[in-house]
């Protein structure tokens, strides 16, 4: 009887020691994994923050992805050390991830598009863009949507997947911009006088002299000849300069006796025809 008790107690002790070692080992793996995930997360944040290539919005996202990936791998290793069958657990996690991905397909596509927009940077905050049928100034680029204010101060929140799948026109990407200022003159106008008058408008510090401003004849219309003043300016001066030219050209043409024609229609009555 005593021998049987000793045998049972010895078996229990061996079992407890064996499982105790496995549990302690698993617990140690978890501690190391959590410590490593925190260190990796901080390292990624510090490394990416020191470079200008990655948008600040993406830095915590990348850090969180790495951290949770390390934590999940650590937990799986720890459970395997204790004796849990991790193969079936991985299969369950994979199926759950697939189900969640299908349920959040639209949201995940917006996140993926947001990451691409932040990485490739086709536009940045304060840029004037046209995309997905919206034209305005970018106020915020998020992971799910991009916020745009139109020029009449209307707020638009456009899903990133919609913007990413559309053509993106960035009007403010290049600082040096060309401005084509078109105006109609009468058929009896002297091109030399018109050219001299229009080029006199280019005595403006906002107008670049390289390339030099040019005078061009564009079109012969039904009642007028369209001429163009082609010049280059900075994007920040583009709109104000165009408005100033519109305001200054009429008094300028009046001084040089250059007519700005308008369509006219001559009506003959029946008596005049007779």
Secondary structure as GFF3:
##gff-version 3
##sequence-region A 1 274
A	DSSP	alpha_helix	2	49	.	.	.	ID=ss1
A	DSSP	alpha_helix	56	82	.	.	.	ID=ss2
A	DSSP	alpha_helix	86	103	.	.	.	ID=ss3
A	DSSP	alpha_helix	105	120	.	.	.	ID=ss4
A	DSSP	beta_strand	128	131	.	.	.	ID=ss5
A	DSSP	beta_strand	134	141	.	.	.	ID=ss6
A	DSSP	beta_strand	145	149	.	.	.	ID=ss7
A	DSSP	beta_strand	155	159	.	.	.	ID=ss8
A	DSSP	alpha_helix	160	164	.	.	.	ID=ss9
A	DSSP	beta_strand	169	170	.	.	.	ID=ss10
A	DSSP	beta_strand	176	185	.	.	.	ID=ss11
A	DSSP	alpha_helix	191	200	.	.	.	ID=ss12
A	DSSP	beta_strand	207	208	.	.	.	ID=ss13
A	DSSP	beta_strand	214	220	.	.	.	ID=ss14
A	DSSP	beta_strand	225	234	.	.	.	ID=ss15
A	DSSP	three_ten_helix	235	237	.	.	.	ID=ss16
A	DSSP	alpha_helix	238	255	.	.	.	ID=ss17
A	DSSP	alpha_helix	270	273	.	.	.	ID=ss18
###
